[in-house]
Amino acid sequence: MKKIAIVGCGGINSWFVEHLHTLIGQFFEPGKVYVKIFDKDLIEEKNLLRGNQNFKVSDLMEEKAKVLATRFNFDFEETFINEDNIKKLEIFDDVILGVDNNKVRRLVYDYCIKNNKYLLDMRAQGTQVAFYIVDKEKGMTYYDEKLFANKDVMERKGSCQLQHDVDNDHIENGNRLIAFMGAVCIYLKRLRGEEVSTNDWKWVY
């Protein structure tokens, strides 16, 4: 059985989860894939603006992980992954990362590299989207220099959206774009046992 951890289920992963559910239904028999969603956030009105996240008005003030897990028949745990509980990822083969906290992002990168786990990290900042398929051969030094060297970025809390795109109301499409591409163009190859590129990729539209 393939075991997949979804870490964070907001702007990107709330959409990714739906695509993943569809792919599993198309390519696997029931019981062959286990998915667990980790998140503790509540669904707020801002999450529904322009379809920013994959929730409904009736979901307001419910737990994101519980709502998505119930809708798509996955497992869930209402918790944020952190230094104290990172070993919760131990049983999983693959980790799908969608968080806006760079300290947590670095923690998950380091854990997956050390424990030889597949990690797909998707990002959206309004009109900029990107993904990283973490290559353990490059090691944390490479990713520290490339992604985690800026102290201001590492200390930033809250939304990762670019202020320019927030001001111009361009915060929703990037989430949907990278979630769809991440699932259908990238992760599907992984699910089918095909060789997956580990090239980093970024698109500004």
C-alpha positions, 0 to 999 in steps of 0.5 A, spaced: 500 500 500 502 506 498 502 511 503 501 519 502 501 525 507 498 531 505 502 537 509 497 543 509 491 543 506 490 551 504 490 554 498 494 549 494 493 542 497 485 543 498 485 543 490 490 538 490 487 533 494 481 533 490 485 532 484 489 526 487 482 523 489 480 523 482 487 520 480 486 514 485 479 512 483 482 512 476 488 508 477 488 504 483 483 499 486 480 501 493 484 500 499 491 500 495 493 507 497 492 511 504 492 518 504 492 522 511 491 530 511 495 534 516 492 541 518 489 544 524 487 551 521 479 553 521 476 555 514 475 563 514 471 567 510 477 570 506 479 562 504 472 563 500 474 569 496 474 568 489 475 560 490 481 561 493 481 555 497 476 549 495 471 550 501 464 552 501 460 557 505 457 551 509 464 549 511 465 556 515 469 555 521 470 547 520 477 544 521 480 544 514 483 537 514 476 534 517 472 537 511 476 535 506 478 528 509 470 527 509 469 529 502 474 525 499 474 519 503 481 520 506 484 520 513 486 526 517 489 529 523 488 536 526 495 538 527 500 542 524 507 538 523 512 541 527 519 539 530 515 535 536 511 531 531 515 530 525 516 523 526 508 522 524 511 522 517 515 516 518 510 511 516 509 515 509 512 513 502 510 520 499 509 527 502 505 533 499 507 539 502 503 546 501 505 550 507 506 558 508 511 557 514 518 557 511 521 554 518 516 548 517 517 547 510 525 547 511 523 542 517 520 537 512 525 538 507 530 536 512 526 530 514 525 527 507 532 528 505 534 524 511 529 519 511 529 518 503 522 520 502 519 523 496 517 530 497 513 534 492 513 542 494 508 546 491 508 554 491 503 559 489 504 567 490 499 570 486 501 570 479 507 566 480 507 558 481 513 553 482 514 546 484 520 543 487 521 535 487 526 534 492 532 531 490 536 527 496 542 527 492 543 535 492 542 535 500 540 540 505 546 545 503 543 546 496 536 547 498 538 552 504 542 556 499 537 556 494 530 557 498 532 558 505 538 563 506 533 569 506 532 571 514 526 575 512 523 570 508 524 565 514 521 569 519 515 571 515 508 569 518 501 568 515 500 569 507 505 567 502 501 571 497 505 577 493 502 584 496 502 586 488 497 580 487 493 581 493 492 589 491 490 587 484 486 581 486 490 575 483 491 570 489 486 565 487 488 562 480 495 560 482 493 556 487 489 552 482 494 552 477 499 549 481 495 544 484 492 541 477 499 541 474 502 538 481 497 532 481 496 531 473 502 533 470 507 531 476 505 526 481 501 522 476 507 519 473 509 518 480 503 514 482 504 510 475 511 508 477 514 512 472 521 516 472 519 523 475 524 529 473 527 532 479 528 539 476 525 545 479 520 549 476 517 556 476 512 560 472 510 567 472 504 569 468 
